[in-house]
Amino acid sequence: MTAIEIVEANLSQAFHQQAILELLDAYAKDPMGNGKPLSAQARRDLIPGLQQHPTTIIFLAFQLNEPVGIVTSFLGFSTFAARPLINISDFYVLAAMRGNKIGQQLLKAVENKARGLECCKITLEVQANNHRAKAIYAAMGFAQSVYVEAAGGALSLSKLL
């Protein structure tokens, strides 16, 4: 397999903007994403929105200048640790490229960035039935958050607006 290059996205570069749109649209279409393509509004507003969001951190994986994987994440803050954290919002590798450790390389890039920013942790959410992603996360040291043993593990919840 040809070498994979992992780069932190530059949101002012048209090449990176196009790669982000292509990969997030592919992810949106995936059953583990949204099961349908990005809307016209999302495609129009995605890059400007990411550019305006002050804590955006995106890593792209390329093979021979072709985008094959992405991690979009955002810097947050842990009040209990009084330190920053990185939350992974999207994690995707093209179906044809899975099994080549691209996901691990992307997660390692996020981890290196988090360590460089002196973050206390990296957080993410995953579909309960996404066994492939869960296996990658476990191999990279991710586990369900447990803050107080007697309370059980933390759950990720959302409310659509």
Helices and strands as residue ranges (DSSP letters): E 4-8, H 14-29, H 40-52, E 56-63, E 66-78, E 83-93, G 95-97, H 102-116, E 122-123, H 131-139, G 149-151
